[in-house]
Amino acid sequence: MRRPRILIQLDCDPQTSVFDSVVAADSGVEHLFRHRDVTPDQVERLVHGAMFTRGPQDLHSTAIFVGGSKVAVAEQLLDAVMKTFFGPLRVSVMLDPNGANTTAAAAVIAAGRHADLRAAEALVLGATGPVGQRAARLLAGEGAHVRLASRSKERAAQACGRIRERHPKARLTPVDLEEAVASLPTCGVLISAGAAGVEMLHEDSMERSSLQVAIDLNALPPVGLASVDVMDRGTERHSGIHCYGAIGVGGDKMKIHKAAIASLFESNSLVLDAEEIYEFGKKLLH
């Protein structure tokens, strides 16, 4: 007898994400167990409930989704989940706090349609935020030289250090916003992942650039890149820059999110973090 698909949602916020819950329902999950305000010390008890209620042959029908708006806490929850598993007693798990992993994956996949990421000079604005850090991480993993831009160059340098923990050979340069604008003539890829409602780059800066692709992940006015429309999806602007807006990228983000959730039930051993979600998305959207 086939066991119903159960997704256990571990959220570090006071209220579990409605967005993540709706996506889970649209991904074929039959039962959704929502846990809010989860802390790392509570994880073992919750995961044991998932591991010890079904035999090894049925554990693929149970999975865990780790989310919430506090990305660092969500990462701690994932670490706690992984430490709880032993031998064949484990279930598949996906990490996507604040939509950071699926959004970054969709953005970098879009960039790869128009630029050779292995040789790219890339600039990420808002690179110390959750999406920006992951976009920079994925670009670096492809071999790009990535400039991580922030109002605080010190914070950008710290983000570079975190990325090098995963990709020791990553080519990374921390820059402040003034240095970021000055680097545009040599950059081919631009991803803006700044805070909502903050314009990161004026239109005249885009006109003086040598960009192949520009991606803005801010949907709220004013958008992050002044000349990019939220609906752009590869739209050519400024004599050949392929532009993507937040909604233009968002369709692919949603496809990746839903398909990744569904894939958790194909085995009991998947672990989907940023890199795994990115590789999954490339195959899905090829």
QUITACOR-V696982 format. One line per field, one symbol per residue. phi: phi as a letter, one per 40 degrees, with the letter a starting at -180 (. if undefined). psi: psi as a letter, one per 40 degrees, with the letter a starting at -180 (. if undefined). burial: b if it has 16 or more other C-alpha atoms within 10 Angstrom, else e. Layout:
BEGIN
phi = ???
psi = ???
burial = ???
END
This chain:
BEGIN
phi = .ccccbbbcbbcccbcccdccccccccgccbbbbbbfcbdcccdcccdcccbcbcdcbcccbabbbahccccccccccdccccccafccabcabbacggccccccccccccccbacccbccbbbcgcccccccccccccccchccbccbacbcccccccdccccccbdcccbbcaccccccccdcbcbbbbbbccdgbccaccccccccbccabbbbbccccccbdcbcccdagccbffhccbbccccccccdcccdcccdcccccabbcbbbdccccccccccbd
psi = hhiihhhhhhheidhihddddddddeeehdhhhhhifhideedddddddddeeiideeeeehihhhaiegddddddddddddediibegiiiihhgheeddddddddddddedeihddeihihhifeeiddddddddddddeeihhhhhidhddddddddddddddgdehhihhiiddddddedeeidhhhhfiihehhdhidddddeifidhhhhehehiiidhdehidehgehhiffehhihidddddddddddddddddddedieeihhaddddddddddde.
burial = eeeebbbbbbbbbeebbeebbebbeebbbeebebbbebbbeebbeebeebbeeeeeebbbbbbbbbbbbebebbbbbbebbbebeeeebbbbbbbbbbbbbbbbbbbbbbbbebbbbeebbbbbbbbbbbbbbbbbbbbbbbbbbbbbbbeebebbbebbbebbeebeebbbebbbbeebbebbeebbbbbbbbbeeebbbeeeebbebbbbbbbbbbbeeebbbbbbbbbbbbbbbbeebbbbbbbbbbebbbbbbbbbbbbbbebbbbbbbbbbbbebbbeeee
END
